[in-house]
Amino acid sequence: MHETLRDALDKLEAGDWDGAHAVVQDDPGPEAAWLHAHLHRLEGDEGNAAYWYSRAGRAPFAGPEEDERAALRAALAG
């Protein structure tokens, strides 16, 4: 499962927001919800991002987007 989410991060970093979103869209796990929140944060949809942060059991990430992606990668590596 985490491998697929790492693939989604790879897609995002390659500029494929839609491809990354397609990966996380139907994944019910908390890590996918966190990545889903991050994707909506990137597009500027703070309301939708807040919903997905809540689904992930997390507060919205307060730091830069790059730091959040690094935190996501670290979480998915474990």
N, C-alpha and C positions, 0 to 999 in steps of 0.2 A: 504493500500500500504506500509506504513512504517513498518508494522508488518512483511511483507514478506522480506523487506530489513534487518530488525533486525534478521530474521531467516538466511539470507545470512551471516551476521556477525557471528552468532552462528556457522554456518557451517565452516566458515573460521577459527574461533578460535578452532574448533574441529579437524582441519587439513584437511578439505574437500574443497580445493581450487576449484576443478571442480564443486562441488555442489553449492558453492557460485557464481561462474561465471555463471552457468546455470540460477540462479535466476535473475541476473542483465542483462544478455545478451540482452533481448528483451524489457526491461523496458525503456521507453523514458524519464523518469523524470530526473531532475538534480541530485537528491540524488543518484539515481542508477548509473548515469554517474560518480559521485564522487567515489562511491564504486568500480565501474568498473576500474577507474583509479588506485585506491589503489591496487586492485588485480594485475594489470599489473606491478605496481611499485614493488610489492613483488616478482614477477617472474623475475625482472630485465629488463623488456621490456620498457625502458624509452620512446621510441618513441610512442608506443601504449598508455602508460600512459599519455603522454602529450596530445595526441588526446582526450582522455576521460576527462582529466581535462578541456580542452577547451570546450568540450560539456557540462560540468557541470558549466561552467562560472567561473572557479576557476584557480588560479595559482597553479602550482605543490606544494604540501605540503613540507615545508622545514625541518620539525622536524622528529624525530624518527617515525618509522612505528607504534609503540604502541601508540604514542600520536595522530597520525592520526586516528587510530581505535577508540580511546576514543572520539575524536572530531566527528567522524561519529556517534557513539552511542548517543552522546549528541544531535546532530542535528536531529536524527531519533526519539528521545524521545519527542521532542516538537511538 
